[in-house]
Amino acid sequence: MKNKDEIQEATHAEFLNRLLKTNYKQYMKCTYNLHNGYEIWMIRFNNKQSKTGWTNEIEKCGEIITEKYTGNPSDRLLSHKQFPTEKRLVFGIYENVYSQRKYVFHGVYSLGLKSNNNCRIWNKISDSYNF
């Protein structure tokens, strides 16, 4: 998969099924662990706080992603207090009028050294990944 390649599907489950040849009926998380030190991250880059309290921004022509916890600390999910896998295959989610989503591959990102558990900085390390 190369930078800007896209897959159109209505749900995360359908996207993962097509990408990885899995057979999910439902998948609600924004991350999927590949068990090789990488995880798939399916996320919206709209600078708006998500239902779980995170605000995500893609910057510098796609070279940096900033992930900030902007929600109420008492509402934070226990799983979101754990540090993530250090490498992510990032797919931006873009909606269209036909209830399909475009999952656009942005590249492979590595967790930056200046990251903490409230503000994570992701640096692009590759424009492609072989599944």
HELIX and SHEET records of a PDB file:
HELIX    1   1 HIS A   12  LEU A   20  1                                   9    
HELIX    2   2 LYS A   60  GLY A   62  5                                   3    
HELIX    3   3 PRO A   73  ASP A   75  5                                   3    
HELIX    4   4 LEU A   78  LYS A   81  5                                   4    
SHEET    1   A 5 GLU A   6  GLU A   9  0                                        
SHEET    2   A 5 ARG A 101  LEU A 111 -1                                        
SHEET    3   A 5 LYS A  87  GLU A  95 -1                                        
SHEET    4   A 5 TYR A  38  ILE A  43  1                                        
SHEET    5   A 5 THR A  31  ASN A  33 -1                                        
SHEET    1   B 5 GLU A   6  GLU A   9  0                                        
SHEET    2   B 5 ARG A 101  LEU A 111 -1                                        
SHEET    3   B 5 CYS A 119  SER A 126 -1                                        
SHEET    4   B 5 ILE A  64  TYR A  69 -1                                        
SHEET    5   B 5 TRP A  54  GLU A  59 -1                                        
END                                                                             
